């Protein structure tokens, strides 16, 4: 069975930047939820949440030894820090925005692996 939950209920996130690309690291609050988190965060879901029509602008990289997922969203920072006219040129608030994403979250019976 799968339900929709807010990402903030099961994970935390931090944001950084490189040029015009926002880089977000998402880690589950409980490391045993890593595989569920990895399955829940799809390119299509993240792209739609950030209003990006081009799925190729989103790259999701699992980092198993950290039990985290790195999400890079290209062309998201209005030109980057030195060119952006926005009040958040580094895109630090994008981690909070990402945590507002509703994700499908599978429920497992006791004893079942993620």
C-alpha positions as CSV (number, residue, x, y, z in Angstrom):
1,X,0.0,0.0,0.0
2,X,1.2,3.5,-0.8
3,X,0.1,6.9,0.5
4,X,1.0,10.5,-0.3
5,X,3.1,12.2,2.4
6,X,4.9,15.5,2.6
7,X,8.7,15.0,2.0
8,X,9.4,17.1,5.2
9,X,7.7,14.4,7.3
10,X,10.4,11.8,6.4
11,X,13.5,13.7,5.2
12,X,15.6,16.8,5.6
13,X,17.4,18.8,2.8
14,X,20.1,21.3,2.2
15,X,20.8,23.4,-0.8
16,X,23.9,24.6,-2.6
17,X,24.7,26.0,-6.0
18,X,27.2,25.7,-8.9
19,X,26.6,28.3,-11.6
20,X,23.0,28.2,-12.7
21,X,22.4,24.8,-11.1
22,X,20.7,24.2,-7.8
23,X,22.1,21.3,-5.9
24,X,20.0,19.7,-3.2
25,X,20.9,16.9,-0.8
26,X,18.0,15.0,0.6
27,X,18.5,12.5,3.4
28,X,15.8,10.5,5.3
29,X,15.3,11.3,8.9
30,X,15.5,7.5,9.5
31,X,18.3,5.9,7.5
32,X,16.3,2.8,7.1
33,X,14.0,4.8,4.8
34,X,16.7,5.4,2.3
35,X,15.4,3.0,-0.4
36,X,11.9,4.3,0.0
37,X,13.2,7.9,-0.5
38,X,15.2,6.9,-3.5
39,X,12.1,5.3,-5.1
40,X,9.8,8.2,-4.2
41,X,12.0,11.0,-5.8
42,X,11.6,10.7,-9.5
43,X,12.8,13.2,-12.2
44,X,9.2,13.7,-13.3
45,X,8.0,14.5,-9.8
46,X,10.9,16.8,-9.0
47,X,10.7,18.6,-12.4
48,X,7.0,19.2,-12.0
49,X,7.4,20.5,-8.4
50,X,10.0,23.0,-9.6
51,X,8.0,24.0,-12.7
52,X,10.6,22.6,-15.1
53,X,9.2,21.2,-18.3
54,X,12.5,19.7,-19.4
55,X,13.1,16.5,-17.4
56,X,16.7,16.6,-18.6
57,X,17.3,19.6,-16.4
58,X,16.9,17.3,-13.3
59,X,19.5,14.8,-12.4
60,X,19.0,12.5,-9.3
61,X,22.1,10.7,-7.9
62,X,21.8,8.2,-5.1
63,X,24.6,8.2,-2.6
64,X,24.2,4.9,-0.7
65,X,27.1,5.3,1.7
66,X,25.5,8.5,3.0
67,X,22.0,7.2,2.7
68,X,21.2,10.4,0.8
69,X,20.1,11.5,-2.7
70,X,21.6,14.4,-4.6
71,X,19.3,16.3,-6.9
72,X,20.7,18.8,-9.4
73,X,18.3,21.1,-11.1
74,X,19.9,23.0,-14.0
75,X,18.8,26.4,-15.2
76,X,17.1,27.1,-11.9
77,X,19.1,30.1,-10.5
78,X,18.4,32.8,-13.1
79,X,21.9,32.9,-14.4
80,X,23.8,32.1,-11.1
81,X,24.9,34.2,-8.2
82,X,26.7,36.9,-10.1
83,X,23.9,37.4,-12.7
84,X,20.7,36.6,-10.8
85,X,18.4,39.6,-10.0
86,X,16.5,37.4,-7.4
87,X,16.7,37.9,-3.6
88,X,18.0,34.3,-3.2
89,X,20.7,33.9,-5.9
90,X,22.2,30.9,-4.1
91,X,18.9,29.1,-4.1
92,X,19.0,28.2,-0.4
93,X,15.3,28.4,0.0
94,X,14.8,25.7,-2.6
95,X,15.5,23.0,0.0
96,X,12.4,24.2,1.9
97,X,10.4,24.3,-1.3
98,X,11.5,20.7,-2.1
99,X,10.4,19.5,1.4
100,X,6.9,20.7,0.6
101,X,6.7,18.1,-2.2
102,X,4.0,15.4,-1.8
103,X,5.6,12.0,-2.5
104,X,4.2,8.4,-2.8
105,X,5.4,6.5,0.3
106,X,5.0,2.8,0.4
107,X,4.1,1.0,3.6
108,X,5.7,-2.2,4.4
109,X,4.5,-5.0,6.6
110,X,6.6,-5.7,9.7
111,X,9.7,-7.6,8.7
112,X,9.6,-6.7,5.1
113,X,12.7,-5.0,3.6
114,X,12.5,-1.6,2.0
